[in-house]
Amino acid sequence: MLRLIIGFGFMAHGWAKLSRGPAEFEKLLAQAGGPFAHISSWIVPLTELLGGLAMFLGLFVSITAIPLIVVMLAAMLTVQINYGFSSIKTIGLTLFGPPGYEINPLYIAGLISLILTGGGVFSLDALMVKKKAGE
C-alpha cells in the first residue's frame, strides 16, 4: 500500500506540472527562488511522473527511490523551508498560503522504508526475482 500511494502521489504531482506546461512550472520555480528553474522545470516533473510510475508498479524500487528523495529534499531545502513546517497556511476563510515542508519528510520516510523493505510481493521486482529463480 505504501508503494502504491507514494507512486500515485508522485505521478499526480508530476502530471500536474507537465499538464500546465514546463514553462508555467519554470515561472513558479523562478518566483519561489528554486534553483536552475529552466532545467528543473523539465527534470522535476519527469522524475516525479516516471519515478512515480516505476514506484507504483514496483519496478526497481530501491533505485527509483533515490531520485525521488533528491526531488523532495531539493524542494524542501530550496523553496518550502522558507514557509515553515506546516503544509496548511490558512489566510482568511477560503485562501491558502504557500505550503511548508510538512509533506516532504513523510514522502522521504516512506521512500526510505521502501528502500529497506523492497517493493513487496505484488511488485514487478518480486515478479522478476520469481521468474529468474524459475529459470
N, C-alpha and C positions, 0 to 999 in steps of 0.2 A: 504494500500500500504506500509506503514512504516513497519508493522509487516512482510510482505512478503519479502521485500528487506533485512531487518535485519536477518530474519530467513535464507534466502538463503545465505547471506554473511557468517554467522557463519557456515552453513553446508559446504560451499565451502572451507573455511579455515580449518575446522576440517578434511574433507576428504583429502585435500592436505597433511596434516601432517600424517594421517594414511596410505595413499596410498604409501608413501615413506618408511613407517615403523617407529614405535616409536623409534627405535634405532637411526635412522638418525635425528629425531627431538631432541632426547636426546643430540646428539653431538652438534647440533646447539645451544640448550639451554646452555650447558656447556661452549661452546665457547663464547657465548654472556653474560655469567655471570648470567643466570637465576637461581633462587633458586630451590633446590631439583630436579635437572634435570631428574633423573631416574623416579621418580613417576609423575612428571609434564609432562613427555613425553607421558604418558597414560591419565592422568586426563584432561589435556587441550584439546587435540583433541576429546576425547569422550564427554566432556562437550559442546564443540563447535558443534559437529555433532548432538548429541541427543538434546541438548538445542535448537539448530538452527531448527531442525525438529519440535520440540514442538512449538516453536515460529511461524514457517511457518504455521503450522496447527491451531494455535490459541488455544493451549492446555495448561491450567494453566499458562497463560501469565505472570501474576504478580509474581508468584512463580519462574517460569523459568527465568525471567529476572535477578534475584538476582545472581545466579552463573555465568551468562554471564557477568554481571557487574564486578564481582570479577575477572574473567579472564582478562577482559580489563584493570582493574586497576593494576593487578599484572604485566601484560606485559608492561604497560606504565611506572610503577614506578620502575621496576627492570631492564629492558632492553632498551626500546625505549627512555626513558628520557635522556639517555646518548648521543643520536644523535640529540637532539633538537626537535623543533616543526614540521618542515616540513617533509612530507612523501616523498618528491621528492628531492633527492640529486644527481644531475647530475654530473657525473665525465666524462669529455670528451664528445664525441658525442653519444656514444652508451651504456655506462655503468652507472648503478645507484648504489649509495652508500646505506648504511643501512638506513632503514626507521625511521623517527621520530615518535612522538606520536600524530600526527595530526588527524588520523582517530579514535583513541580511544575515545576522548571526544564526537565525533559525534555519535558513537555507544552507548556510555553511555547515552547521552542526548535522543537518540531515545528510548532506553530501559526504561528510567525513564518516558518518555512520555507514553509509553505503560503500565507501572505500574499504572499511574494516570488515563488513559482513558480506559484501558482494550483492549481486542483483537479485538473488533469491531463486527459488525453484522454478518459478514461472518467468524466466528471463531468457533472452536469446543466448546469453553467456552460458547458462546452465544447459540449454539445448545443444550448444556446440561442444561442451565438455562431454555430454552424454553420447553424442554422435561420435566423437573422437575415441571415446572409451570402447565403443562398439566396433571400431574398425579392426 
